[in-house]
């Protein structure tokens, strides 16, 4: 039998080998697998994005619900800061002054029955005092301290010596619960006035209070 090649060897397909088939399969299969992976990843990412968008929407709703509370809290924080500042200012003023009401009450409570109070005068002055530094106790610094005192004149109602009465009155004031925490000392001096037949004695009690910076 004779083979007639009308195409003269140009149209005869080449014989397929195992290597050729493998190359063809790889060439076709790799893009298909890559496409499948990309499709799977796309579907997974789309699902993740949908879940995250839902979470964001939920969080935004929660934020909107608490927006008023957050604004109220910020306003209260500012208000608290203002109040704290005012309280600090008031505290500094209170620390720098003496409440005279308890002092006067103590003077009246312990006043001897046969004596009268004829004068009360408050005095105040600022002086320098060396104290340990708050940051370095070994270092002494100068600070301004308020030195306050109260001058009280007492006079007897009868013509007799009230020296022992004034001494007892001074001792009672030093032990008074109202005065003891703030009182440093009491100095007493005596002066006489009037004629020889009608002479009166007046005692000046100078109440010196503890210094306040």
C-alpha positions in Angstrom: 0.0 0.0 0.0 1.3 3.4 -0.9 0.8 6.6 1.2 -0.1 9.6 -0.8 0.8 12.9 0.9 -1.1 15.6 -0.8 0.2 18.2 1.7 3.8 17.2 1.2 4.6 16.8 4.9 3.3 20.1 6.0 -0.1 19.2 7.4 0.8 16.1 9.2 0.3 16.6 13.0 3.3 15.8 15.1 3.1 12.8 17.3 2.1 13.6 20.9 4.6 12.7 23.6 4.2 12.4 27.4 6.2 15.6 28.0 4.1 17.5 25.5 0.9 16.4 27.2 2.2 17.4 30.6 3.1 20.9 29.3 -0.3 21.4 27.9 -2.0 20.2 31.1 0.1 22.5 33.2 -0.4 25.4 30.9 -4.2 25.0 31.2 -4.5 23.9 34.8 -2.3 26.5 36.5 -4.4 29.5 35.3 -7.6 27.6 36.2 -6.3 26.9 39.7 -5.1 30.5 40.1 -8.5 31.8 39.0 -10.3 29.4 41.4 -8.1 30.7 44.3 -8.8 34.3 43.4 -12.5 33.6 43.2 -12.5 31.9 46.6 -10.5 34.7 48.1 -12.8 37.3 46.6 -15.8 35.6 48.0 -14.2 35.3 51.4 -13.1 38.9 51.4 -16.6 40.0 50.3 -18.1 38.1 53.2 -15.5 39.6 55.7 -16.2 43.1 54.4 -19.9 42.6 54.8 -19.4 41.5 58.4 -17.1 44.4 59.1 -19.5 46.9 57.5 -22.3 45.5 59.7 -20.1 45.8 62.8 -19.2 49.4 61.8 -22.9 50.3 61.4 -23.7 48.8 64.8 -20.8 50.7 66.4 -21.9 53.9 64.8 -25.4 53.4 66.1 -24.0 52.9 69.6 -21.8 56.0 69.3 -24.9 58.0 68.2 -26.8 56.7 71.2 -24.1 57.8 73.6 -23.2 61.0 71.9 -25.4 63.0 74.3 -24.0 61.3 77.3 -20.4 62.0 76.2 -21.2 65.7 75.6 -22.9 65.8 79.1 -19.8 64.2 80.7 -17.4 66.6 79.0 -19.5 69.6 80.2 -19.5 68.2 83.7 -15.8 67.7 83.6 -15.3 71.3 82.7 -17.8 72.4 85.4 -15.9 70.3 87.9 -12.6 71.9 86.9 -14.1 75.4 87.5 -15.5 74.3 90.9 -12.2 72.7 91.9 -10.3 75.9 91.0 -12.7 78.0 93.0 -12.5 75.7 96.0 -8.7 75.8 95.8 -8.9 79.6 95.9 -11.3 79.6 98.8 -9.1 77.1 100.7 -6.1 79.4 100.2 -8.1 82.3 101.6 -9.4 80.3 104.6 -5.9 79.1 105.4 -4.7 82.6 105.5 -7.3 84.0 107.9 -8.6 83.2 111.4 -12.3 82.7 112.1 -12.9 85.1 114.9 -16.3 83.7 116.0 -14.8 80.7 117.9 -12.3 83.1 119.5 -14.9 85.5 120.7 -17.1 82.7 122.0 -14.2 81.4 124.0 -13.5 84.9 125.5 -17.2 85.2 126.5 -17.6 81.7 127.8 -14.6 82.0 130.2 -15.1 85.7 131.1 -15.1 86.1 135.0 -18.5 87.4 136.2 -17.0 90.3 138.1 -15.0 91.6 135.1 -16.1 93.3 131.9 -14.5 93.5 128.4 -13.9 97.1 127.4 -12.0 96.7 124.1 -11.2 94.1 121.5 -8.8 94.9 118.6 -7.4 92.5 116.0 -4.0 93.0 114.5 -2.2 91.3 111.6 1.2 91.6 110.0 3.2 89.6 107.5 6.7 88.6 108.3 9.5 86.5 106.8 10.1 83.1 108.3 12.7 80.4 107.4 11.3 77.0 106.9 12.5 73.7 105.3 11.9 73.6 101.5 8.9 71.4 100.5 11.1 69.8 97.8 14.4 69.6 99.8 14.0 69.4 103.6 17.7 70.1 104.0 17.4 73.5 102.4 15.9 76.4 104.2 13.8 79.0 102.3 12.1 82.2 103.2 8.3 82.3 103.2 5.7 85.0 104.1 3.7 84.1 107.2 0.8 85.9 108.7 1.2 86.8 112.3 -2.1 87.6 114.0 -3.0 88.7 117.5 -6.1 89.9 119.4 -5.8 92.6 122.1 -8.5 92.4 124.8 -8.9 94.9 127.6 -10.7 93.6 130.8 -11.6 95.7 133.8 -12.9 94.8 137.2 -16.3 96.0 138.4 -15.1 96.7 142.0 -12.2 98.5 143.6 -9.9 95.5 144.3 -7.0 93.6 142.9 -8.0 91.3 140.0 -4.6 89.9 139.3 -5.4 86.4 140.4 -8.7 86.5 138.5 -7.0 87.6 135.3 -4.4 84.9 135.8 -7.1 82.2 136.1 -8.9 83.7 133.1 -5.7 83.4 131.0 -5.2 79.8 132.1 -8.8 78.9 131.1 -8.3 80.5 127.7 -5.1 78.5 127.0 -7.0 75.3 127.8 -10.1 76.2 125.8 -10.9 73.6 123.1 -11.7 76.5 120.8 -8.4 78.3 121.3 -5.8 75.7 122.1 -5.3 74.4 118.5 -4.6 77.9 117.1 -3.3 79.8 120.2 0.4 80.3 120.6 0.6 82.4 123.8 -1.1 85.1 125.8 0.8 88.1 127.1 -0.8 90.2 130.0 0.0 93.7 130.9 -1.7 96.1 133.4 -2.4 99.8 133.4 -4.1 102.1 135.9 -6.2 105.1 135.3 -8.2 107.6 137.4 -7.4 109.5 140.6 -6.1 108.0 143.8 -9.5 107.7 145.3 -11.2 106.4 142.1 -8.4 104.4 140.5 -9.2 101.6 138.1 -7.0 98.9 136.8 -7.2 97.5 133.3 -5.5 94.4 132.1 -4.6 94.1 128.4 -4.5 90.4 127.2 -2.7 90.0 124.0 -3.7 86.7 122.4 -0.9 85.6 119.9 -2.0 83.0 117.4 0.1 80.5 115.5 1.6 81.8 112.3 -0.1 80.9 109.0 1.8 80.9 105.7 
